[in-house]
Amino acid sequence: MPYDYDLRCPCGTGLTYGQCCHRYHAGNHHAPTAEALMRSRFTAFAAGETDYLLDTWDPATRPAELTLDDRLEFYRLEILETEGGGPFDATGRVKFQAFYRGLADGVQEEDSTFRKMDGRWVYSLGDVAE
């Protein structure tokens, strides 16, 4: 389900989806930092944009297919820590909490690694906290 262009973007920047993650999901721009990619991927989870999730996943670790559970609603993202991942870095790390509700209510904490591939950021691996 595409996210509403005029609603506040769920990634937490305070901007509308149209001002924020839509430009990445539409393919008009690539995320300039690992954190921006993390935020756009969270919004892709919230919007059910599996093609974007697969496209921004490192081919070395990407699954062949991805099925999202539409009974879960991802509604809030909190960035806890970042390391590297800037426009001139080759790698980066983003630690975050993703809040969800629906089939179950909860929070997933993950420490994710990113790398630049052909000049754009991709998600490599995530270590989910127990």
PAZAPA-4460 file (N, C-alpha, C; in steps of 0.05 Angstrom, whole numbers, plus 32768, in hexadecimal, padded with zeros to 4 digits):
% residues 130
    n_x    n_y    n_z   ca_x   ca_y   ca_z    c_x    c_y    c_z   seq   type   mol
   8011   7FE8   8000   8000   8000   8000   8012   8019   8000     1      M     A
   8011   8029   7FEC   8021   8041   7FEB   8019   8054   8002     2      P     A
   802D   8062   800C   8029   8075   8022   801E   808F   8017     3      Y     A
   800D   809D   8026   8001   80B6   801D   8016   80CC   801C     4      D     A
   8018   80D9   8005   802B   80EE   7FFF   802A   8105   8013     5      Y     A
   8013   810B   801D   800F   8123   802F   8010   811C   804C     6      D     A
   8012   8103   8054   8014   80FC   8070   8031   80FF   807A     7      L     A
   8034   8101   8094   804E   8103   80A0   805D   80E9   809A     8      R     A
   8075   80EA   8092   8085   80D3   808B   808B   80C3   80A5     9      C     A
   8087   80A9   80A5   808B   8099   80BD   80A8   8096   80C5    10      P     A
   80BA   809F   80B5   80D7   809C   80BC   80E0   80AE   80D2    11      C     A
   80D0   80C2   80DA   80D6   80D2   80F1   80E4   80ED   80EC    12      G     A
   80E6   80F5   80D3   80F3   810F   80CD   80E1   8127   80D3    13      T     A
   80C7   8122   80D4   80B3   8138   80D8   80A9   8143   80BE    14      G     A
   80B4   813B   80A7   80AB   8143   808D   8094   8132   8083    15      L     A
   8086   813B   806E   8072   8129   8062   8080   8114   8052    16      T     A
   8072   80FF   804C   807D   80EA   803B   8086   80F5   8020    17      Y     A
   8076   8107   8015   807D   8113   7FFB   8097   8124   7FFC    18      G     A
   809D   8130   8013   80B5   8140   8016   80CD   812F   801F    19      Q     A
   80C8   8116   8026   80DC   8106   8033   80E3   80EC   8023    20      C     A
   80D9   80D6   802B   80E1   80BC   8020   80D5   80B6   8005    21      C     A
   80C1   80C4   7FFC   80B5   80BF   7FE2   80C9   80C1   7FCC    22      H     A
   80DB   80D5   7FCD   80EF   80D9   7FB8   8101   80C1   7FB4    23      R     A
   8107   80B2   7FCA   8117   809A   7FC9   8106   8083   7FBE    24      Y     A
   80EE   8080   7FC8   80DD   806A   7FC0   80D5   806C   7FA2    25      H     A
   80D2   8085   7F98   80CB   808A   7F7C   80E3   8086   7F6A    26      A     A
   80FB   8083   7F75   8113   807F   7F65   811F   8099   7F5A    27      G     A
   8115   80B0   7F64   8120   80CA   7F5A   813B   80D1   7F66    28      N     A
   8140   80C6   7F7E   8159   80CC   7F8C   8162   80B3   7F9B    29      H     A
   817C   80B2   7FA1   8186   809D   7FB3   818C   80AA   7FCE    30      H     A
   8188   809B   7FE3   818D   80A6   7FFE   81AA   80AE   8000    31      A     A
   81AF   80C6   800A   81CB   80D0   800B   81DB   80C6   8022    32      P     A
   81CE   80BA   8036   81DC   80B0   804E   81D0   8095   8055    33      T     A
   81DE   8086   8066   81D4   806D   8070   81BB   8072   8081    34      A     A
   81BB   8087   8091   81A3   808D   80A1   818B   8093   8090    35      E     A
   818F   80A3   807B   8178   80A9   8069   816E   808F   805C    36      A     A
   8180   807D   8055   8177   8064   8049   8168   8054   805E    37      L     A
   8171   8053   8077   8163   8045   808C   8147   8051   808F    38      M     A
   8145   806B   8090   812A   8077   8093   8118   8070   807B    39      R     A
   8123   8071   8063   8113   806B   804C   810B   804D   804B    40      S     A
   811C   803C   8055   8115   801F   8057   80FF   801B   806C    41      R     A
   8101   8029   8082   80EC   8026   8097   80D1   802E   808A    42      F     A
   80D1   8045   807C   80B8   804E   8070   80AF   803A   805B    43      T     A
   80C1   802D   804D   80BA   8018   8039   80AD   8001   8048    44      A     A
   80B6   7FF9   805F   80A9   7FE4   806F   808D   7FEE   8076    45      F     A
   808A   8007   807F   8070   8011   8087   805D   8012   806F    46      A     A
   8067   8017   8057   8056   8019   803F   8054   8000   802F    47      A     A
   8062   7FEB   8037   8061   7FD2   8029   8070   7FD2   800E    48      G     A
   8084   7FE3   800C   8094   7FE7   7FF3   80AA   7FD2   7FF1    49      E     A
   80A3   7FB9   7FEC   80B7   7FA3   7FEB   80CB   7FA7   7FD5    50      T     A
   80C3   7FB2   7FBE   80D6   7FB6   7FA8   80ED   7FC8   7FB1    51      D     A
   80E6   7FDE   7FBF   80FA   7FF1   7FC8   810C   7FE3   7FDD    52      Y     A
   8101   7FD4   7FEF   8111   7FC6   8003   8125   7FB3   7FF6    53      L     A
   811C   7FA4   7FE2   812F   7F92   7FD4   8143   7FA1   7FC4    54      L     A
   813B   7FB7   7FB7   814D   7FC7   7FA7   8163   7FD4   7FB7    55      D     A
   815E   7FDA   7FD0   8172   7FE8   7FE1   8180   7FD4   7FF4    56      T     A
   817E   7FBB   7FEE   818A   7FA6   7FFE   81A3   7F9C   7FF0    57      W     A
   81B9   7F99   7FFE   81D2   7F90   7FF3   81CE   7F75   7FE5    58      D     A
   81D5   7F72   7FCC   81D0   7F59   7FBE   81DD   7F41   7FCB    59      P     A
   81F3   7F45   7FDA   8201   7F2F   7FE8   81F0   7F24   7FFF    60      A     A
   81DD   7F33   800A   81CE   7F2A   8021   81B0   7F2B   801C    61      T     A
   81A7   7F34   8005   818B   7F38   7FFE   817D   7F1D   7FFB    62      R     A
   8165   7F1A   8006   8156   7F01   8001   814B   7F01   7FE4    63      P     A
   8144   7EEA   7FDB   8139   7EE7   7FBF   811E   7EF5   7FBD    64      A     A
   810F   7EF4   7FD3   80F5   7F02   7FD4   80EF   7F0B   7FF0    65      E     A
   80DC   7F1D   7FF2   80D5   7F29   800C   80B7   7F2B   800E    66      L     A
   80AC   7F20   8023   808F   7F22   8028   808C   7F30   8043    67      T     A
   807D   7F45   8043   8077   7F54   805B   805C   7F4C   8067    68      L     A
   805A   7F4C   8081   8042   7F45   808E   8030   7F5E   8090    69      D     A
   801B   7F5F   8081   800A   7F77   8081   7FF9   7F7A   809A    70      D     A
   7FFC   7F67   80AD   7FEE   7F6A   80C7   7FFE   7F7B   80DA    71      R     A
   8017   7F82   80D3   8028   7F93   80E3   8029   7FAF   80D7    72      L     A
   8026   7FC3   80E8   8029   7FDF   80E0   8041   7FEB   80ED    73      E     A
   8055   7FF2   80DD   806C   8000   80E7   8065   801E   80E8    74      F     A
   8067   802A   8100   805D   8045   8103   8071   8059   810E    75      Y     A
   8088   8050   8119   809B   8063   8124   80B7   8058   8123    76      R     A
   80CA   806A   811C   80E6   8063   811B   80F6   8075   812D    77      L     A
   8107   806A   813C   811A   807A   814D   8136   8071   8146    78      E     A
   8146   8084   813D   8162   807F   8137   8171   8083   8152    79      I     A
   817F   806E   815A   818D   806F   8174   81AA   8077   8171    80      L     A
   81B7   806F   815A   81D3   8074   8157   81DB   8071   813A    81      E     A
   81ED   8081   8131   81F8   807D   8116   8216   807E   8117    82      T     A
   8223   8071   8104   8240   8071   8103   8247   8070   80E5    83      E     A
   8257   8083   80DC   825D   8085   80C0   8244   8089   80B0    84      G     A
   8243   807F   8098   822B   8080   8087   8226   809B   807B    85      G     A
   8239   80AD   807B   8235   80C8   806F   8239   80C7   8051    86      G     A
   8235   80DE   8044   8238   80DF   8027   8253   80D6   801C    87      P     A
   8268   80D9   802C   8283   80D3   8023   828E   80B9   802F    88      F     A
   827E   80AB   803E   8286   8091   804A   827F   807A   8038    89      D     A
   828D   8064   803C   8288   804B   802D   8276   8038   803C    90      A     A
   8276   803A   8057   8265   8029   8068   8258   803A   807D    91      T     A
   8243   802E   808A   8236   803C   809F   8226   8028   80B0    92      G     A
   821F   8032   80C8   8210   8022   80DA   81FA   8033   80E6    93      R     A
   81E2   8028   80E9   81CB   8036   80F4   81BD   8023   8108    94      V     A
   81BC   802C   8121   81AD   801D   8135   8193   802B   8139    95      K     A
   817D   801C   8139   8163   8028   813A   814F   8016   8149    96      F     A
   8138   8022   814F   8121   8013   8159   8109   8019   8146    97      Q     A
   80FC   8003   813E   80E5   8004   812C   80CD   7FFB   813D    98      A     A
   80B9   800D   813F   80A1   8007   814F   808B   7FFD   813D    99      F     A
   807D   7FE8   8145   8068   7FDD   8135   8050   7FD5   8146   100      Y     A
   8039   7FD1   8139   8021   7FC8   8147   8010   7FB8   8132   101      R     A
   7FFC   7FAA   813D   7FEB   7F9B   812C   7FE8   7F7E   8136   102      G     A
   7FF2   7F6B   8127   7FF2   7F4F   8130   7FFF   7F4D   814B   103      L     A
   8014   7F5C   814F   8022   7F5F   8168   802B   7F7C   816B   104      A     A
   802E   7F85   8183   8038   7FA0   8188   8054   7F9D   8193   105      D     A
   8066   7FAE   818A   8081   7FAC   8194   8095   7FBF   8187   106      G     A
   80AE   7FB9   818D   80C4   7FC9   8182   80DA   7FB6   817A   107      V     A
   80E6   7FBB   8163   80FD   7FAB   815B   8115   7FBE   815B   108      Q     A
   812A   7FB6   8169   8143   7FC5   816A   8157   7FB7   8158   109      E     A
   8163   7FC6   8147   8176   7FBA   8134   818E   7FCC   8130   110      E     A
   81A5   7FBF   812D   81BE   7FCD   8127   81C5   7FC4   810A   111      D     A
   81C1   7FD7   80F7   81C3   7FD0   80DB   81DD   7FDB   80CF   112      S     A
   81E8   7FCC   80BC   8200   7FD6   80AD   81F8   7FDB   8090   113      T     A
   8205   7FEF   8085   8200   7FF8   806A   821B   7FFB   805C   114      F     A
   821A   7FFA   8041   8232   7FFF   8031   822A   800D   8018   115      R     A
   823D   801B   800C   8238   8028   7FF2   823F   8014   7FDD   116      K     A
   822D   8012   7FCA   8231   8001   7FB3   822A   8011   7F9A   117      M     A
   823D   8014   7F88   8239   8024   7F70   822F   8040   7F76   118      D     A
   8239   804B   7F8C   8233   8067   7F93   8219   806B   7FA2   119      G     A
   820B   8055   7FA9   81F3   8059   7FB9   81F3   8046   7FD1   120      R     A
   81E5   804E   7FE6   81E4   803E   7FFE   81D1   8026   7FFB   121      W     A
   81DA   800F   8007   81CA   7FF7   8009   81CB   7FEC   8025   122      V     A
   81B6   7FE0   802D   81B4   7FD2   8047   81C3   7FB8   8045   123      Y     A
   81D5   7FB2   8057   81E4   7F98   8056   81DA   7F84   806A   124      S     A
   81DC   7F8A   8083   81D5   7F77   8098   81C8   7F86   80B0   125      L     A
   81B8   7F77   80BF   81AC   7F82   80D7   81AF   7F6E   80EE   126      G     A
   81B7   7F78   8105   81B9   7F68   811D   81A2   7F70   812F   127      D     A
   818E   7F5E   8131   8176   7F64   8140   817B   7F5E   815E   128      V     A
   8175   7F71   8170   8178   7F6D   818C   8163   7F59   8196   129      A     A
   816B   7F48   81A9   8158   7F35   81B4   8146   7F42   81C9   130      E     A
***
